[in-house]
């Protein structure tokens, strides 16, 4: 995937309101050929509305949308109607037609081509997706995973230039969700179909995407690879979206920020001397033995929960108003009220200026 590629989809400063309530404000993004992008954000942040605007199911109120360098919508005017946009859409509820069998559902978007080509497209898709035995069944006769595969086949049948996925795996149980998600992404990649996927699940976003776009408070907060966003979050909201966090007060002292658990080296200037230090729970480390270089703050175990390979621990430190949470992969022989020594892994430590109230 080349960074010099022309985008398949370009969204230029779109805004949208429901009545007086603004849900999107000056949002811009691009999807490159063969790229899988995840729109990630909390419920109600406008993610699904963005997909509906792109598909033409919601009228664009302000801004411009381009598909393959051709404008399809601008400022309350649709140049291309939804059915002619060459965009596939898999909805959260899948939206299969209950009165049509699987074969007719998949062929629904192929009415403009002749019967022979339609048959070839249908046979190719059902064999590729593994649903050739379901053709005469109706949606209510299918399992959740089968319905998911049929919805994908129907969206792929017209050979779309772009695929929109609106939380299509959210209603499946955990194991089936992982299987269907992997199958879906594999099929879309083999078709060289670029994807814009909406999810509120950060793990899902990190697993499938080439790039993640964080949406909150009507705007794009951060954009980048999963590694960049996980290890270089722009603010506390982004940091907390990918894991539980601990927040400490810190003081800038030249090239270091000092806080309760030690010091963090910095290479930028801060406008305030007082800052906030955010540590992911997986970045808090504890030991039974004091080590001045790492484990140098004394604490007491408030609670311990062993869950599979993980040990979830809350620690009380004298003088600190909140419990410190840790997610450990190295099991320790500790119980409630055990004395421990606390440190941190600087890879999971982030410095932010204090937010104005």
Beta strands, then each sheet from edge to edge (+ up, - down):
strand 1: 7-18
strand 2: 21-32
strand 3: 36-40
strand 4: 62-67
strand 5: 70-74
strand 6: 77-78
strand 7: 87-90
strand 8: 162-166
strand 9: 194-199
strand 10: 211-216
strand 11: 219-224
strand 12: 245-253
strand 13: 256-259
strand 14: 262-265
strand 15: 274-280
strand 16: 284-287
strand 17: 297-307
strand 18: 310-316
strand 19: 324-328
strand 20: 339-344
strand 21: 349-353
sheet 1: 2+ 1- 4+ 5- 6+
sheet 2: 7+ 8+ 9+ 3+ 10+ 11-
sheet 3: 14+ 13- 12+ 15- 21+
sheet 4: 16+ 20- 17+ 18- 19+
end
